[in-house]
């Protein structure tokens, strides 16, 4: 049985959704223009006014917003509300320099952020009967608190365990009988392997759904997680700090290989062609996704470039929901590697590697360049499983060649393969760091 | 101007408070008896029934609850509600073994936990105008989420930065203009010293209040924090996972040297004499404090031994609040060291050390025993300030003797003093570990 949090919205006829989007987008553009000096300046320079937005297609007249625009306006330059109306600030996990901020009014916390997470949890069959082990990091990062508020809203039992401390994660998973877990897909693989390694009785593991996001991952990785965790369905959840955090979109359990439902009454998506001046692509075509936050008060963001490559599907889903779905995000424009002229995403490499049973599923792509102007050198460091590492040492050369050939035949590029012993690649309790860029002159 | 969150409750006449307590305690005892098998068994064995509670003094007929009772009933044996009504679980930061749990219904989260923290924040002049840098750890620990919900409830801007990452703490403190900070007192000292060490412009630090708890600390430590942070008032907040988390009691800014207001409509305090069969002591006398959670649904806890030594003061406070105050907790029964027959609390040692300007305020009490039956050996390792460390090396012996003498004249026990260079004692971002117990046969 499909569970809905707000059936009347989730299953709203397409024309109703669009009517709502039209009204909300109008309001949002006016708020941004009237309340945020930077938007007024941008729009004036661009020769557009909020009044020029009369139908949904008019949105393309308005300029896009980029990550650097957020950095340039740090900390509060893009806030539409005085601080006394802001009850929370989240920040992106930028490793260096100033972070990217999102502000939340009470409305933003409860009527947007908690609400879309409540819907997302119901969408993958998590209800008040469930015990959610929330292993996303709590704090400035949106993951932990986003799921937390959504989980409490639907009346599930939330275990705010946050990231890390694998021994405690496993102890409480058994003791509490957690039925749902939320964490990055790479940490889920690690937890699953630890369950095996520690010989934990599978009978005590009650997990029926894993909700994984915060990094791009492949369908092959989903298959691997589900193989390692019998009885558990692996669900993809998507979001970004700039838009709201997790809960922008999510798989439904009915149809999890067919994309993620975007909560379109809050987040208006567009697919754009970065090679064609960011024109909208034809329906069903791939391109870069942009979102407009059409209900958010504190930090409204019209036409924000998410830098993720995907496509939209407006067909009504078997789960009954009418909100558009986007394909699983398998790579970000930012993450794309251009290797000897070939575009390749880490997730494409991952897909190939996940098909080779001797590999443990941990890998690292090291990009290096001897000196300016010379070709990039790519080394893919891949972990063997415990079993195959000990067995195959003598065959290592042949096996290395086999992996390199598989990568070449799928992706048409040559990489140096380095097979490493189990436990060599650093484990991540948050986002996995797949690409190590050693190029001195990298942009 | 004094700010109240719920003036009608916070300033309620004494007899009204007691009427409310009577009614709520009755309900709580009945719920515990009817819904929790362990309480029924205990009370039956003790020959008491909820009906025997007719006036507040009757509470002493009911047996006390100890920490071990919670451990024995791990995980859900003391829950009064089915899990589908429980929306959150917190756990104590026990370092080994199974943790101590607290369960929360929606009522417990919003109408108890968030409410008492909202009151506590107003009680120390934090309002919707403030930016709270919440540096308590988020997750299973109650500190982070307790302040978080209270802060959002009053409409302040909460920065959920969680513990650790001092560089980021200081960056956001300047960039956001945080006006309140919440963290342990020992981490506050560390932050204050880092502000000096990094030469941060004091003009950019807007903190007007620091709300410090999660470990016992002395009035001398308050003085030191306030000296290091000009313009900031240091406030003590108290709580424990078993009762609710932070917000059980708090200083008011009007009268911060005169104890912490207990939110008595939620938590009923008693002071007991551990040396006299836990009889109630006379009003104003010192003893061990016990709390009854008289409004909590998921895990009601009648007469829980907090193991903290204090006394109660029922006088109406200058701030207008009528809720009883307890003295600053300067030591837990658990923390008390018995050194050559003398009872001593780490906070008493701290008080002496804080008066010696050459010391940096970091110390560690190392208790060791050569073999079973021999006397405990106590070494107090104390950090010198940068300035005095370099200056005074030649005088170190004389100075060591001076510190030892001061400790002896105040506390009447001899300890070995070891003066160590700045930076030697480990800094804590959470609870400070003051006592290092090396005794092999410690209990």
Interface residues (C-beta under 8 A of the other chain):
Chain A: X74 X75 X83 X84 X85 X86 X87 X88 X89 X90 X91 X98 X106 X109 X128 X129 X131 X138 X139 X140 X144 X145 X148 X151 X152 X155 X156 X157 X158 X159 X160 X161 X162 X171 X172 X175 X176
Chain B: X74 X75 X83 X84 X85 X86 X87 X88 X89 X90 X91 X98 X106 X109 X128 X129 X131 X138 X139 X140 X144 X145 X148 X151 X152 X155 X156 X157 X158 X159 X160 X161 X162 X171 X172 X175 X176
